[in-house]
Amino acid sequence: MYPRIKELREQHGLSQRKAAELLEMHTTQYQRYETGERTVPADFLIKIADLYNVSIDYIVGRSNERSTESENCLLYTSDAADD
């Protein structure tokens, strides 16, 4: 379902068992998410994103940008409140 879950695990040199352990879940449950046998819940996506320090958009294929922080995001402030 989300092939990047497996790609990220392999890129970090983790077995399915070790990834499941780090995510505090049963290996079988992790395997089912990774293979698409089970629907991936939002809380799992959040844990995976945090584990590999990538965005959920990257995991689900909505972005090719891995970063959780956007370089294109600008913070606008107003000095009017100080006047």
Backbone bond lengths (Angstrom), bond angles and torsions (degrees), N, CA, C in turn:
res aa  C-N    CA-C-N  psi(-1)  N-CA   C-N-CA  omega(-1)  CA-C   N-CA-C  phi
1 M - - - 1.449 - - 1.530 110.35 -
2 Y 1.332 116.06 -52.23 1.459 121.68 176.44 1.524 108.42 -122.35
3 P 1.327 117.97 88.64 1.466 120.89 -174.52 1.526 114.06 -60.25
4 R 1.328 116.95 -20.28 1.462 118.33 -178.94 1.524 112.55 -69.59
5 I 1.319 117.90 -21.35 1.464 119.94 176.57 1.526 109.19 -60.93
6 K 1.316 116.19 -47.10 1.463 120.32 178.49 1.525 110.78 -68.12
7 E 1.326 116.69 -43.18 1.464 120.46 179.93 1.524 111.37 -57.81
8 L 1.325 116.56 -46.02 1.466 120.43 -179.63 1.526 111.22 -63.52
9 R 1.316 116.54 -42.46 1.466 120.17 178.96 1.521 110.58 -60.07
10 E 1.333 115.93 -47.12 1.459 120.34 -178.76 1.526 111.52 -66.48
11 Q 1.332 117.28 -38.93 1.463 120.67 178.73 1.524 111.90 -63.10
12 H 1.322 116.29 -27.63 1.461 120.78 179.22 1.530 112.55 -94.15
13 G 1.327 115.94 5.62 1.456 121.28 174.93 1.524 114.15 67.30
14 L 1.334 116.39 32.38 1.456 120.63 -178.96 1.525 111.47 -104.60
15 S 1.305 114.95 143.70 1.465 119.62 170.44 1.522 107.30 -80.98
16 Q 1.324 116.52 165.92 1.461 119.43 175.59 1.526 109.90 -61.59
17 R 1.299 116.53 -38.69 1.466 121.01 179.93 1.532 111.20 -61.80
18 K 1.343 116.70 -44.96 1.464 120.31 -179.05 1.527 110.79 -68.44
19 A 1.325 117.40 -40.38 1.462 120.37 177.85 1.524 110.11 -61.78
20 A 1.320 116.50 -43.93 1.462 120.91 178.75 1.525 110.67 -61.93
21 E 1.312 116.38 -40.75 1.464 120.89 179.10 1.537 110.38 -62.48
22 L 1.333 116.72 -45.60 1.461 120.80 179.61 1.529 112.19 -63.42
23 L 1.329 115.29 -30.19 1.464 120.95 -179.86 1.523 112.48 -91.60
24 E 1.331 115.64 2.00 1.456 122.49 178.10 1.531 112.51 56.96
25 M 1.346 114.23 54.02 1.464 120.52 178.14 1.518 109.59 -144.41
26 H 1.304 116.64 166.82 1.461 121.83 177.10 1.521 109.58 -71.38
27 T 1.311 115.81 144.55 1.462 121.65 -179.75 1.524 111.35 -58.42
28 T 1.317 117.53 -42.21 1.469 121.50 -179.68 1.525 111.20 -60.34
29 Q 1.310 116.27 -41.88 1.464 120.29 178.80 1.527 110.13 -63.26
30 Y 1.331 116.36 -44.88 1.462 120.26 178.11 1.527 110.61 -59.83
31 Q 1.322 116.56 -46.17 1.464 121.02 -179.44 1.524 111.40 -57.89
32 R 1.315 116.83 -40.76 1.465 120.52 -179.49 1.524 112.06 -65.91
33 Y 1.315 116.93 -35.82 1.470 119.96 175.90 1.527 110.13 -68.71
34 E 1.331 116.20 -44.85 1.463 120.63 -176.20 1.525 111.74 -64.60
35 T 1.324 117.34 -36.19 1.464 120.68 -178.07 1.527 113.05 -87.50
36 G 1.325 116.58 -7.86 1.458 119.90 -179.26 1.516 113.43 83.46
37 E 1.326 116.21 8.97 1.456 120.79 178.53 1.528 111.51 -68.09
38 R 1.331 116.45 -29.04 1.459 122.57 177.47 1.520 109.27 -123.66
39 T 1.308 116.29 148.71 1.461 121.53 175.92 1.522 108.88 -65.29
40 V 1.316 115.60 134.70 1.459 121.08 -178.04 1.528 109.22 -85.43
41 P 1.336 117.50 117.67 1.458 119.99 179.75 1.532 112.08 -77.96
42 A 1.318 115.51 158.52 1.462 121.61 -177.80 1.524 112.27 -58.53
43 D 1.333 117.45 -39.35 1.470 118.81 -177.94 1.528 111.29 -64.74
44 F 1.331 117.71 -31.78 1.459 120.96 176.13 1.531 110.04 -69.32
45 L 1.320 117.22 -42.59 1.463 120.68 178.47 1.523 111.01 -60.28
46 I 1.321 116.39 -39.07 1.463 120.55 178.30 1.526 110.34 -64.08
47 K 1.324 117.21 -44.31 1.459 121.18 179.48 1.527 111.79 -63.28
48 I 1.322 116.42 -42.24 1.472 120.83 178.92 1.528 110.20 -64.46
49 A 1.322 115.93 -45.17 1.465 120.50 179.09 1.523 110.71 -59.38
50 D 1.314 116.75 -42.88 1.463 120.65 178.60 1.524 111.54 -67.28
51 L 1.325 117.15 -41.64 1.460 121.31 -179.51 1.526 111.79 -59.89
52 Y 1.330 116.28 -45.44 1.468 120.49 -175.53 1.524 113.31 -99.24
53 N 1.333 116.78 2.41 1.460 122.21 179.05 1.530 112.38 54.69
54 V 1.319 114.84 49.75 1.458 121.78 175.89 1.523 108.25 -129.13
55 S 1.313 116.07 168.04 1.464 119.72 178.62 1.527 110.42 -83.28
56 I 1.305 115.37 155.22 1.464 120.08 174.83 1.522 109.32 -63.76
57 D 1.331 117.47 -36.84 1.460 120.44 177.04 1.528 110.95 -57.15
58 Y 1.327 117.72 -37.85 1.462 120.64 177.57 1.527 110.21 -65.49
59 I 1.321 117.06 -45.01 1.465 120.97 -177.93 1.525 111.48 -60.69
60 V 1.336 116.91 -42.91 1.466 119.78 -175.85 1.526 112.92 -87.46
61 G 1.339 117.45 1.54 1.454 120.91 174.99 1.517 115.53 86.00
62 R 1.313 117.89 12.62 1.469 120.93 178.46 1.518 111.90 -82.37
63 S 1.336 116.71 -12.40 1.457 121.95 -178.79 1.523 108.95 -149.38
64 N 1.299 115.57 149.71 1.457 120.25 173.38 1.521 111.06 -98.66
65 E 1.326 115.87 0.58 1.460 122.82 178.58 1.524 108.56 -86.47
66 R 1.318 117.17 117.51 1.462 121.37 -177.59 1.521 113.22 -74.13
67 S 1.291 116.01 -32.43 1.459 121.39 -171.39 1.515 113.05 -58.75
68 T 1.331 114.48 144.07 1.456 119.93 174.97 1.519 110.41 -85.61
69 E 1.323 116.01 -12.10 1.455 120.91 178.36 1.517 108.29 -112.99
70 S 1.302 115.65 128.90 1.456 120.24 -179.77 1.521 110.35 -87.11
71 E 1.315 115.64 127.74 1.456 119.78 176.20 1.518 110.47 -73.76
72 N 1.318 117.21 -17.00 1.456 121.51 -178.87 1.523 112.52 -88.83
73 C 1.314 117.39 -2.29 1.452 121.25 -177.89 1.520 109.06 -83.18
74 L 1.297 115.92 126.26 1.456 121.09 -179.90 1.509 109.73 -112.50
75 L 1.315 116.05 140.73 1.451 121.33 175.98 1.518 107.39 -104.20
76 Y 1.314 115.79 118.26 1.446 120.67 178.91 1.513 109.15 -98.95
77 T 1.313 115.66 132.17 1.448 120.38 176.12 1.517 108.60 -123.53
78 S 1.279 115.04 157.95 1.454 120.05 -179.98 1.516 109.50 -117.56
79 D 1.306 115.56 133.30 1.448 120.40 174.97 1.515 111.33 -86.15
80 A 1.344 115.91 -4.95 1.467 120.19 -177.19 1.512 111.96 -60.06
81 A 1.296 118.22 -33.58 1.480 121.08 -179.07 1.510 111.32 -68.79
82 D 1.337 117.07 -23.28 1.451 121.20 -179.31 1.523 112.86 -84.58
83 D 1.345 116.83 -15.10 1.471 120.51 -176.60 1.506 112.78 -79.05
